[in-house]
């Protein structure tokens, strides 16, 4: 397998990133937040922290990463099924963590669906800590922002 290249995600990457998202089984896409306009808003707020991975000119991985000034958060961490287990995911995580550290962010978190066996094995394998000491609460402010799960 060839070497891969990492770069900061730009809105120009959106169509390829969305196409990648649509190949990831168990992935959840939100109609407004994950639209081109939603991702553009996210990238404007966090211009240096999200990443894409390319191999032979093809986009094969992506992470939306941002922060609120205190804590970073990873969203939509994914590597194309045909390119997994070659260090791309880990390299993207390190890229994002270094970008957050450059902005003086000291902690990063993420949410993984309990049924996401591949993702949960990845996070465990790179020594992230699963929290059992808190509950995660959510409140939707826009009922039009519908979540759709990619099944197959």
N, CA, C and O atoms as a DFTB+ gen file, in Angstrom:
608 C
 N C O
     1  1       0.852      -1.181       0.000
     2  2       0.000       0.000       0.000
     3  2       0.894       1.241       0.000
     4  3       1.894       1.281       0.717
     5  1       0.548       2.236      -0.786
     6  2       1.329       3.461      -0.912
     7  2       1.227       4.304       0.335
     8  3       0.434       4.027       1.235
     9  1       2.047       5.343       0.372
    10  2       1.970       6.311       1.452
    11  2       0.725       7.165       1.287
    12  3       0.199       7.317       0.184
    13  1       0.268       7.713       2.387
    14  2      -0.890       8.595       2.364
    15  2      -0.448       9.986       2.785
    16  3       0.594      10.160       3.417
    17  1      -1.251      10.967       2.425
    18  2      -0.973      12.364       2.770
    19  2      -2.129      12.904       3.584
    20  3      -3.291      12.619       3.296
    21  1      -1.802      13.692       4.610
    22  2      -2.806      14.345       5.436
    23  2      -2.787      15.834       5.164
    24  3      -1.729      16.419       4.932
    25  1      -3.965      16.449       5.191
    26  2      -4.051      17.907       5.056
    27  2      -5.304      18.394       5.777
    28  3      -6.239      17.631       6.020
    29  1      -5.298      19.674       6.108
    30  2      -6.465      20.273       6.750
    31  2      -7.655      20.170       5.810
    32  3      -7.543      20.442       4.615
    33  1      -8.793      19.775       6.361
    34  2     -10.007      19.669       5.556
    35  2     -10.442      21.062       5.123
    36  3     -10.431      22.003       5.917
    37  1     -10.821      21.180       3.873
    38  2     -11.364      22.410       3.296
    39  2     -12.765      22.119       2.777
    40  3     -13.111      20.962       2.537
    41  1     -13.556      23.140       2.607
    42  2     -14.915      22.929       2.110
    43  2     -14.887      22.315       0.706
    44  3     -15.834      21.638       0.306
    45  1     -13.816      22.550      -0.031
    46  2     -13.687      21.952      -1.363
    47  2     -13.613      20.422      -1.303
    48  3     -13.838      19.755      -2.313
    49  1     -13.302      19.865      -0.132
    50  2     -13.250      18.419       0.045
    51  2     -14.628      17.819       0.318
    52  3     -14.774      16.597       0.336
    53  1     -15.635      18.661       0.529
    54  2     -16.925      18.192       1.034
    55  2     -17.542      17.055       0.209
    56  3     -17.963      16.050       0.783
    57  1     -17.604      17.186      -1.091
    58  2     -18.274      16.158      -1.890
    59  2     -17.601      14.793      -1.721
    60  3     -18.281      13.773      -1.616
    61  1     -16.273      14.775      -1.696
    62  2     -15.555      13.519      -1.491
    63  2     -15.740      12.991      -0.069
    64  3     -15.884      11.785       0.129
    65  1     -15.739      13.883       0.916
    66  2     -15.937      13.478       2.307
    67  2     -17.331      12.878       2.472
    68  3     -17.483      11.822       3.085
    69  1     -18.345      13.545       1.929
    70  2     -19.708      13.024       2.057
    71  2     -19.828      11.664       1.361
    72  3     -20.475      10.756       1.883
    73  1     -19.215      11.524       0.198
    74  2     -19.249      10.239      -0.493
    75  2     -18.604       9.149       0.374
    76  3     -19.099       8.022       0.417
    77  1     -17.508       9.475       1.062
    78  2     -16.874       8.529       1.977
    79  2     -17.824       8.183       3.117
    80  3     -18.011       7.008       3.434
    81  1     -18.429       9.203       3.738
    82  2     -19.376       8.949       4.828
    83  2     -20.439       7.942       4.420
    84  3     -20.811       7.067       5.202
    85  1     -20.922       8.069       3.198
    86  2     -22.020       7.222       2.722
    87  2     -21.599       5.761       2.535
    88  3     -22.455       4.902       2.327
    89  1     -20.302       5.464       2.606
    90  2     -19.831       4.082       2.484
    91  2     -19.611       3.421       3.839
    92  3     -19.345       2.221       3.903
    93  1     -19.719       4.182       4.918
    94  2     -19.376       3.677       6.248
    95  2     -20.609       3.082       6.923
    96  3     -21.530       3.814       7.288
    97  1     -20.632       1.776       7.088
    98  2     -21.763       1.096       7.716
    99  2     -21.895       1.537       9.167
   100  3     -20.906       1.623       9.894
   101  1     -23.141       1.817       9.581
   102  2     -23.407       2.248      10.949
   103  2     -23.202       3.725      11.188
   104  3     -23.421       4.210      12.298
   105  1     -22.780       4.454      10.156
   106  2     -22.552       5.894      10.270
   107  2     -23.882       6.622      10.385
   108  3     -24.889       6.158       9.850
   109  1     -23.898       7.744      11.068
   110  2     -25.109       8.557      11.196
   111  2     -24.838       9.939      10.612
   112  3     -23.873      10.604      10.989
   113  1     -25.690      10.360       9.696
   114  2     -25.557      11.646       9.016
   115  2     -26.766      12.506       9.395
   116  3     -27.906      12.044       9.364
   117  1     -26.497      13.754       9.750
   118  2     -27.576      14.674      10.117
   119  2     -27.860      15.597       8.938
   120  3     -26.941      16.118       8.307
   121  1     -29.136      15.791       8.653
   122  2     -29.558      16.495       7.437
   123  2     -29.074      17.940       7.369
   124  3     -28.766      18.424       6.280
   125  1     -28.999      18.635       8.488
   126  2     -28.555      20.031       8.485
   127  2     -27.086      20.136       8.865
   128  3     -26.303      20.751       8.142
   129  1     -26.703      19.542       9.995
   130  2     -25.321      19.661      10.471
   131  2     -24.306      19.112       9.477
   132  3     -23.205      19.649       9.358
   133  1     -24.664      18.049       8.764
   134  2     -23.731      17.409       7.842
   135  2     -23.944      17.807       6.388
   136  3     -23.341      17.230       5.483
   137  1     -24.806      18.796       6.170
   138  2     -24.964      19.354       4.826
   139  2     -23.711      20.160       4.493
   140  3     -22.897      20.442       5.372
   141  1     -23.561      20.523       3.240
   142  2     -22.399      21.323       2.848
   143  2     -22.361      22.631       3.639
   144  3     -21.293      23.057       4.079
   145  1     -23.518      23.268       3.822
   146  2     -23.576      24.524       4.570
   147  2     -23.207      24.298       6.035
   148  3     -22.509      25.119       6.630
   149  1     -23.670      23.196       6.619
   150  2     -23.348      22.887       8.013
   151  2     -21.863      22.632       8.213
   152  3     -21.269      23.126       9.171
   153  1     -21.264      21.867       7.318
   154  2     -19.832      21.581       7.414
   155  2     -19.018      22.842       7.144
   156  3     -17.989      23.064       7.783
   157  1     -19.467      23.663       6.210
   158  2     -18.762      24.921       5.940
   159  2     -18.758      25.811       7.186
   160  3     -17.741      26.425       7.505
   161  1     -19.873      25.880       7.877
   162  2     -19.972      26.670       9.118
   163  2     -18.996      26.101      10.166
   164  3     -18.302      26.855      10.848
   165  1     -18.953      24.783      10.283
   166  2     -18.053      24.129      11.226
   167  2     -16.586      24.437      10.891
   168  3     -15.796      24.759      11.779
   169  1     -16.229      24.335       9.603
   170  2     -14.844      24.576       9.195
   171  2     -14.439      26.040       9.350
   172  3     -13.280      26.332       9.644
   173  1     -15.377      26.958       9.158
   174  2     -15.060      28.380       9.396
   175  2     -14.722      28.607      10.862
   176  3     -13.810      29.369      11.181
   177  1     -15.450      27.952      11.750
   178  2     -15.215      28.089      13.196
   179  2     -13.943      27.359      13.623
   180  3     -13.289      27.761      14.585
   181  1     -13.591      26.291      12.913
   182  2     -12.437      25.443      13.245
   183  2     -11.592      25.225      11.984
   184  3     -11.596      24.123      11.435
   185  1     -10.879      26.235      11.520
   186  2     -10.232      26.141      10.205
   187  2      -8.993      25.250      10.130
   188  3      -8.574      24.894       9.029
   189  1      -8.396      24.881      11.259
   190  2      -7.126      24.149      11.200
   191  2      -7.171      22.764      11.811
   192  3      -6.177      22.041      11.741
   193  1      -8.279      22.367      12.406
   194  2      -8.276      21.163      13.228
   195  2      -8.857      19.914      12.567
   196  3      -8.606      18.809      13.047
   197  1      -9.610      20.047      11.501
   198  2     -10.162      18.878      10.803
   199  2      -9.166      18.387       9.763
   200  3      -8.319      19.153       9.303
   201  1      -9.261      17.121       9.392
   202  2      -8.242      16.533       8.522
   203  2      -8.867      15.597       7.489
   204  3      -9.915      14.994       7.723
   205  1      -8.202      15.494       6.349
   206  2      -8.508      14.469       5.349
   207  2      -7.226      13.717       5.033
   208  3      -6.123      14.254       5.135
   209  1      -7.399      12.461       4.647
   210  2      -6.278      11.621       4.222
   211  2      -6.504      11.240       2.764
   212  3      -7.610      10.867       2.371
   213  1      -5.451      11.339       1.975
   214  2      -5.511      10.967       0.560
   215  2      -4.419       9.952       0.263
   216  3      -3.311      10.010       0.795
   217  1      -4.777       9.027      -0.603
   218  2      -3.817       8.054      -1.091
   219  2      -3.999       7.967      -2.595
   220  3      -5.102       7.723      -3.084
   221  1      -2.916       8.166      -3.320
   222  2      -2.966       8.146      -4.785
   223  2      -4.046       9.080      -5.317
   224  3      -4.729       8.759      -6.290
   225  1      -4.199      10.240      -4.675
   226  2      -5.153      11.249      -5.108
   227  2      -6.580      11.020      -4.663
   228  3      -7.438      11.874      -4.887
   229  1      -6.859       9.875      -4.030
   230  2      -8.218       9.543      -3.593
   231  2      -8.381       9.852      -2.113
   232  3      -7.515       9.517      -1.305
   233  1      -9.495      10.492      -1.756
   234  2      -9.781      10.752      -0.354
   235  2     -10.187       9.434       0.302
   236  3     -11.157       8.801      -0.115
   237  1      -9.436       9.021       1.338
   238  2      -9.671       7.718       1.969
   239  2      -9.981       7.820       3.459
   240  3     -10.303       6.812       4.086
   241  1      -9.890       9.025       4.042
   242  2     -10.174       9.189       5.462
   243  2     -10.483      10.631       5.791
   244  3     -10.092      11.548       5.068
   245  1     -11.201      10.822       6.907
   246  2     -11.553      12.179       7.321
   247  2     -11.941      12.208       8.795
   248  3     -12.460      11.233       9.338
   249  1     -11.679      13.334       9.421
   250  2     -12.160      13.617      10.780
   251  2     -12.595      15.071      10.813
   252  3     -11.838      15.964      10.433
   253  1     -13.819      15.302      11.269
   254  2     -14.240      16.654      11.641
   255  2     -13.794      16.838      13.082
   256  3     -14.148      16.040      13.950
   257  1     -13.029      17.872      13.340
   258  2     -12.501      18.117      14.684
   259  2     -12.627      19.601      14.979
   260  3     -12.261      20.448      14.165
   261  1     -13.148      19.895      16.150
   262  2     -13.278      21.292      16.555
   263  2     -13.172      21.424      18.055
   264  3     -12.985      20.439      18.769
   265  1     -13.292      22.652      18.526
   266  2     -13.249      22.885      19.967
   267  2     -14.064      24.110      20.323
   268  3     -14.414      24.924      19.469
   269  1     -14.358      24.217      21.611
   270  2     -15.132      25.341      22.122
   271  2     -14.271      26.292      22.944
   272  3     -14.803      27.155      23.643
   273  1     -12.956      26.149      22.872
   274  2     -12.041      26.962      23.658
   275  2     -11.546      26.234      24.897
   276  3     -10.566      26.648      25.517
   277  1     -12.218      25.158      25.252
   278  2     -11.849      24.350      26.420
   279  2     -11.541      22.910      26.057
   280  3     -10.518      22.357      26.460
   281  1     -12.430      22.317      25.298
   282  2     -12.322      20.897      24.990
   283  2     -12.523      20.684      23.503
   284  3     -13.385      21.295      22.872
   285  1     -11.703      19.799      22.966
   286  2     -11.859      19.424      21.571
   287  2     -12.837      18.275      21.443
   288  3     -13.110      17.568      22.413
   289  1     -13.362      18.092      20.243
   290  2     -14.275      16.986      19.988
   291  2     -14.068      16.476      18.569
   292  3     -13.923      17.253      17.625
   293  1     -14.056      15.158      18.440
   294  2     -13.965      14.507      17.135
   295  2     -15.365      14.107      16.693
   296  3     -16.173      13.624      17.485
   297  1     -15.631      14.319      15.410
   298  2     -16.881      13.917      14.794
   299  2     -16.556      13.176      13.501
   300  3     -15.594      13.515      12.812
   301  1     -17.337      12.193      13.184
   302  2     -17.265      11.511      11.889
   303  2     -15.853      11.040      11.534
   304  3     -15.344      11.320      10.449
   305  1     -15.244      10.330      12.456
   306  2     -13.927       9.741      12.206
   307  2     -14.132       8.519      11.312
   308  3     -14.855       7.591      11.675
   309  1     -13.494       8.525      10.146
   310  2     -13.697       7.375       9.253
   311  2     -12.519       7.185       8.301
   312  3     -11.845       8.133       7.896
   313  1     -12.309       5.926       7.969
   314  2     -11.342       5.521       6.947
   315  2     -12.081       4.544       6.032
   316  3     -12.776       3.643       6.501
   317  1     -11.924       4.731       4.740
   318  2     -12.562       3.839       3.770
   319  2     -12.191       2.394       4.102
   320  3     -11.048       2.091       4.443
   321  1     -13.167       1.525       3.995
   322  2     -13.005       0.109       4.356
   323  2     -11.783      -0.538       3.707
   324  3     -11.124      -1.363       4.340
   325  1     -11.470      -0.192       2.482
   326  2     -10.342      -0.807       1.760
   327  2      -8.980      -0.288       2.201
   328  3      -7.952      -0.816       1.775
   329  1      -8.956       0.744       3.053
   330  2      -7.688       1.365       3.440
   331  2      -7.432       1.289       4.942
   332  3      -6.535       1.960       5.451
   333  1      -8.204       0.486       5.650
   334  2      -8.047       0.365       7.101
   335  2      -6.850      -0.507       7.450
   336  3      -6.367      -1.298       6.639
   337  1      -6.383      -0.333       8.702
   338  2      -5.296      -1.127       9.271
   339  2      -3.940      -0.834       8.624
   340  3      -3.074      -1.703       8.520
   341  1      -3.786       0.428       8.189
   342  2      -2.508       0.872       7.624
   343  2      -2.004       2.136       8.308
   344  3      -1.093       2.794       7.806
   345  1      -2.599       2.482       9.465
   346  2      -2.129       3.630      10.233
   347  2      -2.770       4.950       9.857
   348  3      -2.422       5.983      10.429
   349  1      -3.688       4.946       8.918
   350  2      -4.310       6.205       8.474
   351  2      -5.154       6.811       9.584
   352  3      -5.036       8.004       9.863
   353  1      -6.003       6.012      10.221
   354  2      -6.856       6.524      11.295
   355  2      -6.034       7.100      12.433
   356  3      -6.300       8.207      12.901
   357  1      -5.043       6.355      12.873
   358  2      -4.195       6.826      13.974
   359  2      -3.461       8.104      13.589
   360  3      -3.369       9.027      14.398
   361  1      -2.938       8.174      12.368
   362  2      -2.228       9.380      11.916
   363  2      -3.170      10.587      11.880
   364  3      -2.768      11.697      12.229
   365  1      -4.417      10.373      11.460
   366  2      -5.375      11.483      11.453
   367  2      -5.687      11.938      12.872
   368  3      -5.797      13.137      13.128
   369  1      -5.833      10.984      13.805
   370  2      -6.088      11.337      15.204
   371  2      -4.937      12.180      15.754
   372  3      -5.167      13.202      16.401
   373  1      -3.709      11.755      15.499
   374  2      -2.533      12.509      15.969
   375  2      -2.519      13.902      15.341
   376  3      -2.237      14.882      16.031
   377  1      -2.819      14.005      14.045
   378  2      -2.879      15.301      13.361
   379  2      -3.851      16.231      14.088
   380  3      -3.517      17.379      14.384
   381  1      -5.051      15.731      14.374
   382  2      -6.066      16.552      15.032
   383  2      -5.644      16.924      16.453
   384  3      -5.842      18.063      16.879
   385  1      -5.066      15.974      17.188
   386  2      -4.642      16.277      18.550
   387  2      -3.529      17.323      18.560
   388  3      -3.522      18.210      19.413
   389  1      -2.606      17.228      17.632
   390  2      -1.544      18.242      17.544
   391  2      -2.125      19.607      17.186
   392  3      -1.683      20.626      17.716
   393  1      -3.112      19.634      16.292
   394  2      -3.768      20.898      15.934
   395  2      -4.478      21.496      17.136
   396  3      -4.433      22.709      17.340
   397  1      -5.134      20.659      17.936
   398  2      -5.796      21.148      19.146
   399  2      -4.777      21.660      20.161
   400  3      -4.983      22.710      20.770
   401  1      -3.682      20.928      20.347
   402  2      -2.646      21.365      21.282
   403  2      -2.072      22.714      20.872
   404  3      -1.767      23.544      21.729
   405  1      -1.924      22.940      19.570
   406  2      -1.419      24.230      19.073
   407  2      -2.361      25.371      19.430
   408  3      -1.943      26.527      19.504
   409  1      -3.636      25.047      19.652
   410  2      -4.624      26.053      20.045
   411  2      -4.877      26.043      21.557
   412  3      -5.869      26.590      22.038
   413  1      -3.951      25.404      22.299
   414  2      -3.987      25.363      23.769
   415  2      -5.168      24.588      24.333
   416  3      -5.630      24.873      25.437
   417  1      -5.656      23.613      23.581
   418  2      -6.722      22.741      24.055
   419  2      -6.062      21.539      24.722
   420  3      -5.153      20.935      24.152
   421  1      -6.514      21.189      25.927
   422  2      -5.855      20.168      26.727
   423  2      -6.576      18.834      26.819
   424  3      -6.032      17.875      27.366
   425  1      -7.791      18.758      26.292
   426  2      -8.546      17.509      26.374
   427  2      -9.428      17.388      25.140
   428  3      -9.927      18.382      24.612
   429  1      -9.607      16.164      24.698
   430  2     -10.456      15.917      23.532
   431  2     -11.367      14.736      23.837
   432  3     -10.979      13.799      24.535
   433  1     -12.571      14.794      23.308
   434  2     -13.527      13.714      23.517
   435  2     -14.192      13.356      22.198
   436  3     -14.020      14.039      21.188
   437  1     -14.952      12.276      22.230
   438  2     -15.717      11.867      21.062
   439  2     -16.880      11.028      21.541
   440  3     -16.914      10.565      22.681
   441  1     -17.818      10.846      20.659
   442  2     -18.956       9.984      20.933
   443  2     -18.930       8.871      19.892
   444  3     -18.826       9.133      18.694
   445  1     -19.025       7.635      20.356
   446  2     -19.088       6.491      19.448
   447  2     -20.364       5.716      19.771
   448  3     -20.648       5.435      20.935
   449  1     -21.115       5.379      18.756
   450  2     -22.315       4.579      18.972
   451  2     -21.929       3.222      19.557
   452  3     -20.919       2.639      19.164
   453  1     -22.722       2.728      20.483
   454  2     -22.407       1.458      21.145
   455  2     -22.356       0.304      20.155
   456  3     -21.631      -0.664      20.386
   457  1     -23.100       0.378      19.069
   458  2     -23.120      -0.695      18.067
   459  2     -21.984      -0.578      17.046
   460  3     -21.872      -1.410      16.146
   461  1     -21.149       0.445      17.181
   462  2     -20.041       0.652      16.251
   463  2     -18.842      -0.170      16.714
   464  3     -17.898       0.375      17.286
   465  1     -18.876      -1.469      16.472
   466  2     -17.831      -2.363      16.951
   467  2     -16.453      -2.018      16.396
   468  3     -15.460      -2.050      17.124
   469  1     -16.393      -1.692      15.120
   470  2     -15.096      -1.369      14.495
   471  2     -14.520      -0.098      15.112
   472  3     -13.347      -0.063      15.482
   473  1     -15.338       0.940      15.222
   474  2     -14.868       2.192      15.809
   475  2     -14.465       2.028      17.259
   476  3     -13.423       2.534      17.675
   477  1     -15.279       1.326      18.036
   478  2     -14.967       1.148      19.448
   479  2     -13.689       0.332      19.643
   480  3     -12.914       0.612      20.558
   481  1     -13.460      -0.665      18.804
   482  2     -12.207      -1.429      18.870
   483  2     -11.022      -0.535      18.529
   484  3      -9.960      -0.651      19.142
   485  1     -11.197       0.364      17.547
   486  2     -10.123       1.298      17.178
   487  2      -9.745       2.173      18.367
   488  3      -8.566       2.285      18.701
   489  1     -10.744       2.802      19.015
   490  2     -10.446       3.721      20.120
   491  2      -9.799       2.977      21.280
   492  3      -8.858       3.481      21.893
   493  1     -10.286       1.805      21.578
   494  2      -9.693       0.999      22.645
   495  2      -8.251       0.638      22.278
   496  3      -7.359       0.678      23.125
   497  1      -8.032       0.289      21.015
   498  2      -6.703      -0.114      20.546
   499  2      -5.662       0.985      20.584
   500  3      -4.467       0.697      20.637
   501  1      -6.088       2.234      20.560
   502  2      -5.117       3.338      20.636
   503  2      -5.184       4.032      21.997
   504  3      -4.792       5.188      22.150
   505  1      -5.701       3.276      22.990
   506  2      -5.647       3.655      24.405
   507  2      -6.495       4.854      24.815
   508  3      -6.133       5.579      25.741
   509  1      -7.614       5.069      24.138
   510  2      -8.561       6.068      24.615
   511  2      -9.372       5.445      25.745
   512  3      -9.574       4.231      25.775
   513  1      -9.828       6.265      26.657
   514  2     -10.551       5.791      27.829
   515  2     -12.051       5.893      27.614
   516  3     -12.580       6.963      27.311
   517  1     -12.729       4.763      27.775
   518  2     -14.188       4.759      27.739
   519  2     -14.677       5.234      29.102
   520  3     -14.288       4.688      30.134
   521  1     -15.523       6.242      29.100
   522  2     -16.026       6.813      30.352
   523  2     -17.260       6.058      30.814
   524  3     -18.192       5.847      30.038
   525  1     -17.266       5.658      32.053
   526  2     -18.423       5.029      32.663
   527  2     -18.977       5.885      33.801
   528  3     -19.909       5.484      34.497
   529  1     -18.392       7.066      33.977
   530  2     -18.742       7.893      35.126
   531  2     -19.669       9.056      34.781
   532  3     -19.880       9.945      35.606
   533  1     -20.222       9.056      33.575
   534  2     -21.112      10.154      33.218
   535  2     -22.190       9.684      32.263
   536  3     -22.094       8.612      31.666
   537  1     -23.202      10.493      32.134
   538  2     -24.260      10.280      31.154
   539  2     -24.125      11.357      30.096
   540  3     -23.711      12.478      30.394
   541  1     -24.466      11.030      28.890
   542  2     -24.455      11.983      27.793
   543  2     -25.894      12.379      27.517
   544  3     -26.740      11.523      27.261
   545  1     -26.174      13.673      27.568
   546  2     -27.522      14.178      27.321
   547  2     -27.542      14.979      26.029
   548  3     -26.535      15.566      25.632
   549  1     -28.683      14.998      25.388
   550  2     -28.832      15.661      24.102
   551  2     -30.192      16.336      24.067
   552  3     -31.163      15.808      24.610
   553  1     -30.268      17.484      23.440
   554  2     -31.548      18.168      23.262
   555  2     -31.545      18.795      21.879
   556  3     -30.710      19.653      21.592
   557  1     -32.456      18.387      21.027
   558  2     -32.518      18.905      19.664
   559  2     -33.179      20.270      19.615
   560  3     -34.289      20.454      20.113
   561  1     -32.493      21.216      19.016
   562  2     -33.028      22.571      18.867
   563  2     -33.729      22.777      17.535
   564  3     -34.406      23.785      17.336
   565  1     -33.570      21.826      16.623
   566  2     -34.155      21.973      15.302
   567  2     -34.674      20.609      14.849
   568  3     -33.892      19.738      14.465
   569  1     -35.982      20.428      14.894
   570  2     -36.584      19.139      14.535
   571  2     -36.370      18.763      13.070
   572  3     -36.564      17.606      12.698
   573  1     -35.974      19.720      12.240
   574  2     -35.718      19.424      10.831
   575  2     -34.341      18.773      10.632
   576  3     -34.042      18.283       9.543
   577  1     -33.510      18.767      11.667
   578  2     -32.169      18.198      11.588
   579  2     -32.260      16.694      11.877
   580  3     -32.027      16.249      13.001
   581  1     -32.600      15.936      10.854
   582  2     -32.908      14.518      10.969
   583  2     -31.629      13.671      10.847
   584  3     -30.778      13.927       9.994
   585  1     -31.518      12.672      11.708
   586  2     -30.395      11.727      11.650
   587  2     -30.803      10.516      10.828
   588  3     -31.846       9.909      11.072
   589  1     -29.975      10.172       9.855
   590  2     -30.182       8.967       9.041
   591  2     -28.965       8.064       9.233
   592  3     -27.831       8.542       9.190
   593  1     -29.183       6.777       9.442
   594  2     -28.101       5.823       9.614
   595  2     -27.809       5.121       8.300
   596  3     -28.721       4.716       7.579
   597  1     -26.524       4.985       7.999
   598  2     -26.092       4.263       6.812
   599  2     -26.062       2.779       7.193
   600  3     -25.284       2.372       8.055
   601  1     -26.891       1.996       6.565
   602  2     -26.999       0.582       6.940
   603  2     -26.053      -0.282       6.135
   604  3     -25.321      -1.082       6.717
   605  1     -26.040      -0.154       4.826
   606  2     -25.149      -0.980       4.003
   607  2     -24.790      -0.299       2.736
   608  3     -24.047      -0.854       1.926
